[in-house]
Each structure stands twice: as C-alpha cells, then as structure tokens.
Amino acid sequence: MSKMRVNPGDLVLPLFIVVLATIAGVLQPRFFSVDNFLNLSRQLVPLLIISLGQALAIIRGGLDLSVASVLSLAGVVGVIAMKTLGVPGGIAVMLLVGAAAGTVSGFIIAYLRTTPLVVTLGMMSIAQAFALIIAGGVPIYDIPQSYGDLIGFADVAGVPLMTWIAIAAFLSVWFLLSRTVFGRYVYAIGSNASAAAKSGLNVPFYTMLVYTLSGLCAGLGAVVLTAWVGSAQPVAAPNITLESLAAVVLGGVALTGGSGSVWQVFLGVLVLTLLSNMMNMLGLSAYFQTLAVGVVIIVAVVLDRFRRVQKD
C-alpha cells in the first residue's frame, strides 16, 4: 500500500496563512471574533467567485482581463431589469449578461484564433463603456430592498447567504474540473492544445465554453456584490481582475496552463482577503492595500517561475 507523499512546497501557503492570522490576532485581538470571521467570509465572496472563473481561463492556457467590467455591466443591466422583471428576473439577467460576454470573447478567441490577452482587453473596454453609458456614469441606488436584505445580509444556519452562494460556486467548479470529462479536456488543452486537437478534442468548443463559464462567474459576482453594497456601480470593484490573477497564481495555478486546482485558488483568495481584512482593522489607508496587492502579484509571478523551474 503506497503512502501519500506531501510536497513541501504545498505547505508554504497554508503555513503563511497561519502566520498571517496569528500576527493579525496579536496586533488586533478582535480579529479572532465571530463577527470578524463572518465579515471575512463576506469579504472573500466576490473575489473567490471571480477567481474561480479566472482559474478556468488560466488552466485552459489563457486569461480573462474583462471580469471586472463584465461584473459592472451585469450589475447595471440586472438592476435596471429588476424594475420590470422582479428580483429573480434581474438576477437571471445578470447571469445571462455575464455568460453572453464570456461567450463572445470565447468565440473570438477559439474560432478566430486570436490572443486571449487582446480579446479580453477589448471586451473589458466594451463592457465598461456599456456599463457607463447605460448607468449614465453614476451608481444606481434604486434596487429592491428585498434583494439587498436577502442576498447581501441574510443568514442561513448562522452563515451569510452570500457565503453559501460562494461555497456552491466553489464546489460546482471543483466538480467540473475534477470529476467530469470537461475538466479533463480543459487540463489537456491547457497542457498542449495542439496535441489535444490531434487526439480528437473539439478544442475551439471547449475553449469557448471555458470563457462562457468565466463570464458566468462574473455575472454571479455581480449578483452578490450589487446586493452587498446596495447599488449597481458602473465601475464596480475595479481592482478585482488583478486581484483574481494574483490569487490564482499565488495559490499555485500555473500561468502556462494545464495544472492547478480550485483548492489552491481558495488559498490565494484567503491570503489576499486576510491582508485586506487585517489592514482594515488596523486602520491602514487603502493606498497601502493597493501596494500589498501589487507586491503579492509580483511574488505570485516569481513563485510561479520557481515552480516551473523545479518541474523542469
């Protein structure tokens, strides 16, 4: 019977999280309070959902720079739709707008054989422009009270509903990647798209599907973020694209594609959220939080480089 071998490198991030939490608890004893843990669980929800979609794109061998803008557009269109379609209809519109934007990007990338960087950068500008035009450049605060109360602040079994939504999204993406043929195809395409095509895989179709799911995650991010902040922002969470990239790569998902798991994504998201939560509790300026994210991005890229060198 073979023993399960643990790679010492896989323990670095969990240990860092423990050290970071310990330092936060020493500097601010309220860090370990139940209220703060519940707040922490809410804080990580939008980033975790967006990072799941980003992880799919990166494992496929690409990336998605449009997630923040698509989130903004989905939120604006969905809130406006709620006036006539009601809350369920508005939520459905947010998800559809996100999925549609992702599908358009994925189609162009897959079937016209263009670079994900350029295509998603273009989609970022298009989605952002539409969000600003539709909202008139200002936030929309006229959202149903029941929507904000339910999605943003309701609890189920003592846990915020939006946290349960993130858990459901996490488990869904985990199941897709680790327990379905789709997941095996995504890893295969990310490892070697040419070899995958020669083995009979419909590479363009599965590539488009990956970006559809990334857009769907952006739409779901709009659902929870809009309810939480109580408004539809035409420029919502402008840093979440970079943060999602940092979280995914920091967690251990290779930028070159073909490897990584959602558990690694969760660890990366947890590091960034802990940093933000700790600095908020210590009363540090948002400028320092932006600085911390920048440092984490650089560290993540360096770590990714070291991982690839060790594999080679």
C-alpha positions as CSV (number, residue, x, y, z in Angstrom):
1,M,0.0,0.0,0.0
2,S,1.6,3.3,-1.1
3,K,2.0,6.2,1.2
4,M,0.6,9.6,0.1
5,R,3.5,11.9,-0.5
6,V,3.2,15.5,0.5
7,N,5.1,18.1,-1.5
8,P,6.8,20.5,1.0
9,G,6.0,23.4,-1.4
10,D,2.3,22.8,-1.0
11,L,2.6,23.6,2.7
12,V,4.1,27.0,2.3
13,L,0.9,28.9,1.6
14,P,-1.2,27.2,4.4
15,L,1.7,28.0,6.9
16,F,1.8,31.6,5.7
17,I,-1.9,31.9,6.2
18,V,-1.5,30.6,9.8
19,V,1.4,33.1,10.5
20,L,-0.6,35.9,8.9
21,A,-3.7,35.2,11.0
22,T,-1.5,34.9,14.2
23,I,0.1,38.3,13.5
24,A,-3.3,39.8,12.9
25,G,-4.6,38.4,16.1
26,V,-1.7,39.7,18.1
27,L,-2.0,43.2,16.6
28,Q,-5.8,43.3,16.8
29,P,-7.4,40.8,19.3
30,R,-10.8,41.5,17.6
31,F,-9.5,39.6,14.6
32,F,-10.5,36.3,16.1
33,S,-14.0,37.4,17.0
34,V,-17.0,35.6,15.5
35,D,-18.3,38.8,14.0
36,N,-15.0,39.4,12.2
37,F,-14.9,35.8,10.8
38,L,-18.4,36.3,9.4
39,N,-17.4,39.6,7.9
40,L,-14.3,37.9,6.5
41,S,-16.4,35.3,4.9
42,R,-18.5,38.0,3.2
43,Q,-15.4,39.9,2.1
44,L,-13.9,37.0,0.2
45,V,-17.1,36.0,-1.7
46,P,-16.8,38.3,-4.7
47,L,-13.1,37.7,-5.2
48,L,-13.5,33.9,-4.8
49,I,-16.3,33.7,-7.4
50,I,-14.4,35.9,-9.9
51,S,-11.2,33.9,-9.2
52,L,-12.9,30.6,-10.0
53,G,-13.7,31.9,-13.5
54,Q,-10.2,33.3,-13.9
55,A,-8.8,29.9,-12.8
56,L,-10.7,28.1,-15.6
57,A,-9.3,30.5,-18.2
58,I,-5.7,30.2,-16.9
59,I,-5.9,26.4,-16.6
60,R,-7.1,26.4,-20.2
61,G,-3.9,28.3,-21.1
62,G,-5.3,31.8,-21.3
63,L,-6.6,34.5,-19.0
64,D,-9.6,36.9,-18.7
65,L,-9.0,40.6,-18.2
66,S,-12.6,41.5,-18.7
67,V,-14.1,40.1,-15.5
68,A,-14.3,43.4,-13.6
69,S,-16.0,45.2,-16.5
70,V,-18.4,42.4,-17.2
71,L,-19.3,42.3,-13.5
72,S,-20.1,46.0,-13.7
73,L,-22.2,45.7,-16.8
74,A,-24.1,42.7,-15.5
75,G,-24.9,44.5,-12.3
76,V,-26.2,47.7,-14.0
77,V,-28.3,45.8,-16.6
78,G,-29.6,43.4,-13.9
79,V,-30.7,46.1,-11.5
80,I,-32.5,48.0,-14.3
81,A,-34.2,44.8,-15.3
82,M,-35.5,44.2,-11.8
83,K,-37.9,47.1,-12.2
84,T,-39.9,45.1,-14.8
85,L,-38.9,41.5,-14.2
86,G,-38.6,41.5,-10.5
87,V,-35.7,40.3,-8.3
88,P,-35.5,36.7,-9.8
89,G,-35.6,38.1,-13.3
90,G,-32.9,40.7,-12.6
91,I,-30.7,38.0,-11.1
92,A,-31.2,35.8,-14.2
93,V,-30.3,38.8,-16.4
94,M,-27.0,39.4,-14.5
95,L,-26.1,35.8,-15.1
96,L,-27.1,35.9,-18.8
97,V,-25.2,39.1,-19.4
98,G,-22.0,37.6,-17.8
99,A,-22.3,34.4,-19.7
100,A,-23.0,36.2,-23.0
101,A,-20.0,38.5,-22.7
102,G,-17.8,35.4,-21.9
103,T,-19.2,33.5,-24.9
104,V,-18.5,36.4,-27.3
105,S,-14.9,36.6,-26.0
106,G,-14.5,32.8,-26.1
107,F,-15.9,32.6,-29.6
108,I,-13.4,35.1,-30.9
109,I,-10.5,33.5,-29.1
110,A,-11.4,30.0,-30.1
111,Y,-12.8,30.2,-33.6
112,L,-10.8,33.2,-34.9
113,R,-7.7,32.0,-33.2
114,T,-6.9,35.3,-31.5
115,T,-4.9,36.0,-28.3
116,P,-6.9,35.9,-25.1
117,L,-4.9,38.9,-23.7
118,V,-6.0,41.2,-26.6
119,V,-9.6,39.9,-26.9
120,T,-10.4,40.1,-23.2
121,L,-8.7,43.5,-23.0
122,G,-11.1,44.7,-25.8
123,M,-14.1,43.1,-24.0
124,M,-13.0,44.9,-20.9
125,S,-13.3,48.3,-22.7
126,I,-16.5,47.4,-24.4
127,A,-18.3,46.1,-21.3
128,Q,-17.0,49.1,-19.2
129,A,-18.2,51.6,-21.8
130,F,-21.7,50.0,-22.0
131,A,-21.9,50.0,-18.2
132,L,-21.1,53.7,-18.0
133,I,-23.5,54.6,-20.9
134,I,-26.4,52.6,-19.5
135,A,-25.9,53.9,-16.0
136,G,-25.2,57.5,-17.1
137,G,-21.8,57.3,-15.4
138,V,-23.4,57.2,-11.9
139,P,-24.3,54.4,-9.4
140,I,-27.8,53.1,-9.4
141,Y,-29.1,53.0,-5.9
142,D,-32.7,52.2,-6.7
143,I,-32.6,48.5,-6.0
144,P,-35.3,46.4,-4.3
145,Q,-34.9,46.3,-0.6
146,S,-35.7,42.6,-0.5
147,Y,-32.8,41.9,-2.9
148,G,-30.2,43.5,-0.7
149,D,-31.7,42.1,2.5
150,L,-31.8,38.5,1.1
151,I,-28.6,38.1,-0.9
152,G,-26.4,40.7,0.9
153,F,-27.3,40.2,4.6
154,A,-29.5,37.2,5.2
155,D,-28.1,34.3,7.2
156,V,-28.7,30.5,6.8
157,A,-27.7,28.4,9.7
158,G,-25.7,31.3,11.1
159,V,-23.7,31.7,7.9
160,P,-24.2,34.6,5.4
161,L,-26.3,33.5,2.4
162,M,-23.7,35.0,0.1
163,T,-21.1,32.8,1.6
164,W,-23.3,29.7,0.9
165,I,-23.5,31.0,-2.7
166,A,-19.7,31.1,-2.9
167,I,-19.4,27.6,-1.5
168,A,-21.9,26.3,-4.1
169,A,-19.9,28.0,-6.9
170,F,-16.6,26.6,-5.5
171,L,-18.0,23.1,-5.3
172,S,-19.5,23.3,-8.8
173,V,-16.2,24.4,-10.4
174,W,-14.3,21.7,-8.3
175,F,-16.7,19.1,-9.6
176,L,-16.4,20.2,-13.2
177,L,-12.6,20.2,-13.1
178,S,-12.0,17.0,-11.1
179,R,-15.0,14.8,-11.8
180,T,-16.1,15.4,-15.4
181,V,-14.8,14.8,-18.9
182,F,-15.0,18.6,-19.4
183,G,-12.4,19.1,-16.6
184,R,-10.0,16.5,-18.2
185,Y,-10.4,18.2,-21.5
186,V,-9.6,21.7,-20.0
187,Y,-6.4,20.4,-18.4
188,A,-5.4,18.6,-21.6
189,I,-6.0,21.7,-23.8
190,G,-4.1,23.8,-21.3
191,S,-1.1,21.4,-21.3
192,N,-0.9,21.1,-25.1
193,A,-3.7,22.4,-27.3
194,S,-2.1,21.0,-30.4
195,A,-1.8,17.5,-29.0
196,A,-5.4,17.8,-27.7
197,A,-6.7,18.7,-31.1
198,K,-4.8,15.8,-32.7
199,S,-6.3,13.4,-30.2
200,G,-9.8,14.4,-31.4
201,L,-10.8,17.0,-28.8
202,N,-13.0,19.9,-30.1
203,V,-10.6,22.5,-28.8
204,P,-12.5,25.6,-30.0
205,F,-15.8,24.5,-28.5
206,Y,-14.3,23.7,-25.0
207,T,-12.3,27.0,-25.2
208,M,-15.4,29.0,-25.8
209,L,-17.2,27.1,-23.0
210,V,-14.4,28.0,-20.6
211,Y,-14.8,31.7,-21.3
212,T,-18.6,31.3,-21.0
213,L,-18.2,29.9,-17.5
214,S,-15.7,32.7,-16.7
215,G,-18.3,35.3,-17.8
216,L,-21.0,33.4,-15.8
217,C,-18.8,33.7,-12.7
218,A,-18.5,37.5,-13.4
219,G,-22.3,37.6,-13.6
220,L,-22.7,35.7,-10.3
221,G,-20.1,38.1,-8.8
222,A,-22.4,41.0,-9.8
223,V,-25.3,39.3,-8.1
224,V,-23.6,39.1,-4.7
225,L,-21.6,42.4,-4.9
226,T,-24.6,44.5,-6.0
227,A,-26.7,43.1,-3.2
228,W,-23.9,43.6,-0.6
229,V,-23.1,47.3,-1.5
230,G,-26.8,48.2,-2.1
231,S,-26.2,49.7,-5.5
232,A,-25.2,48.9,-9.1
233,Q,-21.8,50.6,-9.8
234,P,-20.8,51.2,-13.4
235,V,-17.2,50.9,-12.2
236,A,-17.6,48.2,-9.6
237,A,-14.5,46.5,-8.0
238,P,-12.0,47.9,-10.5
239,N,-9.1,46.0,-8.9
240,I,-10.8,42.6,-8.8
241,T,-9.3,41.5,-12.2
242,L,-5.7,42.0,-10.9
243,E,-6.6,40.5,-7.5
244,S,-8.1,37.4,-9.2
245,L,-5.0,36.9,-11.2
246,A,-2.8,37.3,-8.1
247,A,-5.0,34.9,-6.1
248,V,-5.0,32.2,-8.8
249,V,-1.2,32.3,-9.4
250,L,-0.3,32.8,-5.8
251,G,-2.3,29.7,-5.0
252,G,-0.2,27.7,-7.3
253,V,-2.1,27.6,-10.6
254,A,0.5,27.7,-13.4
255,L,0.3,30.7,-15.7
256,T,1.3,28.4,-18.6
257,G,-1.9,26.4,-18.1
258,G,-2.6,22.7,-17.7
259,S,-2.3,22.5,-13.9
260,G,-3.8,23.7,-10.7
261,S,-6.9,23.2,-8.6
262,V,-9.7,25.2,-7.0
263,W,-8.3,24.5,-3.5
264,Q,-5.2,26.4,-4.5
265,V,-7.4,29.2,-5.8
266,F,-9.2,29.4,-2.4
267,L,-5.8,29.6,-0.5
268,G,-4.7,32.5,-2.8
269,V,-8.1,34.3,-2.2
270,L,-7.8,33.7,1.5
271,V,-4.3,35.3,1.6
272,L,-5.5,38.5,-0.2
273,T,-8.6,38.7,1.9
274,L,-6.7,38.2,5.2
275,L,-4.3,41.0,4.2
276,S,-7.2,43.4,3.3
277,N,-9.1,42.5,6.5
278,M,-6.1,42.9,8.7
279,M,-5.2,46.3,7.2
280,N,-8.8,47.5,7.6
281,M,-8.9,46.5,11.2
282,L,-5.6,48.3,11.8
283,G,-6.9,51.4,10.1
284,L,-4.4,51.5,7.3
285,S,-5.1,53.5,4.2
286,A,-6.5,51.9,1.1
287,Y,-3.3,53.0,-0.6
288,F,-1.3,50.5,1.4
289,Q,-3.8,47.8,0.5
290,T,-3.2,48.6,-3.2
291,L,0.5,48.4,-2.5
292,A,0.1,45.0,-0.8
293,V,-1.8,43.6,-3.8
294,G,0.9,44.8,-6.1
295,V,3.6,43.1,-4.0
296,V,1.5,39.9,-3.9
297,I,1.2,39.9,-7.7
298,I,4.9,40.1,-8.2
299,V,5.6,37.5,-5.5
300,A,3.0,35.2,-7.2
301,V,4.7,35.5,-10.6
302,V,8.1,34.8,-9.1
303,L,6.7,31.8,-7.3
304,D,5.2,30.5,-10.5
305,R,8.5,30.8,-12.2
306,F,10.2,28.8,-9.4
307,R,7.6,26.1,-9.7
308,R,8.2,25.7,-13.4
309,V,12.0,25.6,-12.9
310,Q,11.6,22.9,-10.3
311,K,9.3,20.8,-12.6
312,D,11.8,21.2,-15.5
